Amino acid sequence: MGHGHNHGTLAGRRLLFSFIITVAFVIGDSTAGYFSNSLALMSDAGHNFADALALIPNHWRCGGRSCRARSACLDSWIGNGLL
């Protein structure tokens, strides 16, 4: 007997994991940059934050809506500037 709910696609789980790791790096970079008074770490945190924001539409397109075709996910990555 099968069950009727979706566990999400592998691509969606990977994108969500990537988003979580990227946000963790943003928090770490910004904290270290603040306490060490380092503009380089703060700018790296801003860059990583932009990367994290770019992962959100990809997760929605490839994971949240579970697109089956790899080309649609690749188009989404290219459109958001990740490749």
N, C-alpha and C positions, 0 to 999 in steps of 0.2 A: 504494500500500500504506500502510495506516495503522499506527500503533503503539499499543500498549496501555497507556501510562501517562498519568497526569493531570498537567497543568502547573499545576493550581490555578485557581481562579476569579479574575476581575479584582477582585471585592470582597475576597477573601482577601488578594491581594497588596497592595491599598491599605490594608487594615487592618494588615497586617504592617509596611508602610512607615510608617504613622502611629505604630505602637507604637515602632519604632526611633527616629523623630524625637523622639517624646515622651521616651523614655529619654535621648536625647542632651541634651535641654533639662534634664532632671532632674539629670544629671551636671554640666552647665555651671552651673546655678543653685546647686546645693549646693556646688560648688567655689568659685564666686565668693562665695557667702554665707559660707562658712567663712573664706576668706582676708580678706574685707573686714569680718568680724564683723557681718554684716547679718542681723538676724532676719527682715526682710521677704523677702530672697532665699531664706532657708532655708524659710520657710513657703510660698513659691511653689514651691519644689522639692517639698515634701510634697504640695501640691495637684496638681502635675503628675504625681507618682508615683501618686496615687489615680486620675488620669485614665488613666495607662498600665495600671494594673491593671484598669480597666473595659474596656479594649480587648481583653483576653485572652479573655473569654467570647464577645465578638462575633466575634473571629477564629475561634474554635473552631466557633461556630454558622454563620457565613456563609462562612468561608473554608476552614477545615479540613475541614468536613463537606460543603462545596459545596452549600448550599441554593440551589435554583433560584428560588424565589418571593421577590420583593422584599418582600412583606408579612411573611414570616417573619424576614427580616433587620431590617426596620423594627420589628417587635415586640421583637426582641432589643435593639435600640438603645434603645427606649422603656423596656423592662424594666430596663436597666442605667443609666438616667438620663442617657444621652448626648444625647437630644433634649428 
